[in-house]
């Protein structure tokens, strides 16, 4: 199924999504994408539904064919300071600020958003499975964040970030217990639930 590129073809709309809200380590990354309604991206859909191979291919295609895109992040320190929800909004605002093309409306994946400048916006639950512009943003955010965590896994071996990219897998939790935390860990998160004290 080919998703519609955007909601209102009479306006220039930008899709926005983030990746990494549920991770224990690393930044939260957001992307903002304006696609060409006359040139839809085949197979663009929610990044979580795609194989890594397809997602990597679409990552390149979207960057090549989008009318404009921006990708930005909020650091673990910022997440700890202002909480993950506000850090997600901050990353989204930074991504929107990078766009080189004017637009009329923001389409945001999810049910909450903090207004950006004076632009009208609409929150769309499961928007990454409904509109290509949001799906494209989810792909850029997910791939960018995966690359960041892959690279940082070389600096902090033992946490399996090259596999879990910072999500709370059993292996990641055990590594925190055995090795301690790194500067990339989100100290405001529940890094070790009570049951891990038994290991």
N, C-alpha and C positions, 0 to 999 in steps of 0.2 A: 504494500500500500504506500502510495506517495502522499505525504502530508502536505497540506496547503502551506505555502511559503510564509504567509502572514494572515492576519485576521481581516484587515481592511485594505484592499488593493488600491484605494484612492489616496491613502496616506503612506508615507515612508515610516515603517515601524522597525524598531530594533528589538531583538530578542535578547533576554538576559538570563543567565543561570550561573550557579556556582558549583564547586566540587570540594569535598573534604570537610564538610561540617561535622561529620561523625568520627573523624580521626582523632587519635591520641597525640599525634605529632605532625609537625609541618604546618604550612600556611593553609588558609582557605583561599581558593583561587576562583575568580569570576571572569566571565567573558560576556561581551556584548557584540552582537552580530547583526548587520543589515545585509540581507540577501537580495538578489535581483529577482523580482517576481517573474521575469521572462526567462530566467535560467535557473530552475529549481535544481537542488542537489539530490540526485538519486540516492536512496537508501538512508538519508539523514533521518535519524530518530533518536529517542532517548539513549544517551551514551551507555547506560547500564544494560541495555538490551542488545548491545553490539559486541561482537568478538573484538579482541585487541587488534587483530589484523585489519578488520574492516574499519575500526575506529581510527587507526593510524592512517589508512588511506584517505578517509574522509577529512581528517585533520588537515592534510596537505591540500585537498581539493577545496575545502571551505576557505582556507587562507588565500588560495589562488583566485577563487571565483566570487567571493563576497564583495559587495560594493564597499564595505568598510567593516572593520572589526577592532576590538580592543580587548586585551587580556591583562588582568592585574591581580594582585594578591594583598592579603592582610596577614601580617606575621604572627607567629605564636605569642609574642609579647603583646601585640595589640589584642589578640583574642583573649588573653588573660586579663588585660586591662579593661576592656569594654564589653566583654562576653561574646560568644560565638555568633549570636544573631546579629548584633551590631557590627561585628567584624565582617560578616557576610555582606551586609549593606555597604560597608565601607569599600570592600573589594569591588562590588558592583558599581558603585559611584566612580571609582578610579578607572574601571574598564570603560564606562560610558564617557568619561572625560577624555579618553584617548581616541574617540571616533573622529574621523576626518570628514564626515558627511553629516549635514543637518538632517534631522528627522522630526516627526510630529508626535510620535507616541512610543512609550516603552511597554513591552510585554514581558512580564516577569514570571518565571516558574515559581509556583508555590502560592501561599495565601497571605504573605506579609511582605511589605516593602517600605522603605523610608523614602519619601519624595526626593527626587534629584532635580535641583534647580526649579524651574517652573514647568517642567514637562509633564503632561498627563500620562498616567500609567494605568495598567490593568494587571492584577494578579490572577494567574490562571493555574489552578491546581492540575498537576500532571501536564503542564503546558509543553514539556519536552516530548510528549507523545501526541501532541495535537497540532503544533505549528513548527515548521522547519526552522524558522529563525531562532526559536528557543532551543530546539534540538541541536542546531549548529553551535549555539553558545555552550550547551552542555558538553558537546564533544571537544570543543577547544579548551574549556575549563578542565575537564577530566584528563585529557592527554597532557596538557601543560603541567598539571599537578603531578601526574604520574612520572613525568620526566624529571621534575624537581626532586621528588623523593627517591627516584632511581639514582640520581647523581649524588644525593646526600647520603645514600646507603654506603657509599665508598668511604665517606668521612666517619660514619658511625656504624661499623660492621657489627653483626650479631643480633640486630633487631629485625632482620628480614624485610626491610623496607622495599627491597627490590621486588618482593612478592606481595606484601600486604599494603604497601604505600602509606603506612601509618595507621591503618585501621586496627581496631582492637581484636586481633586474632589471638588464640591461645599462645602461639609462639611469641607474639609481640609482648603479651602480658608477662610471660615467663622471663623474657629477656630483660624487661624493666625490673622484675624482682631480683634477677641475678646480677645485672650490670648497673642498675640504677637508671636515672633519667639523663637525658641529653639537653642541650640548650634548645633543641627543636620540640621538646615535649611541652604540651599545654598543661601547665601546673594547676590551672583552675579545673581541670577535668578529673574524673574519678579514674586515675590511672591503674590502680590496683584494688578491685573489689575485695571485700573481706575474705572471701573464700581462698584468695591467692596467698593469704598469710600462712596457709597450711602447707605450701610447697616447700 
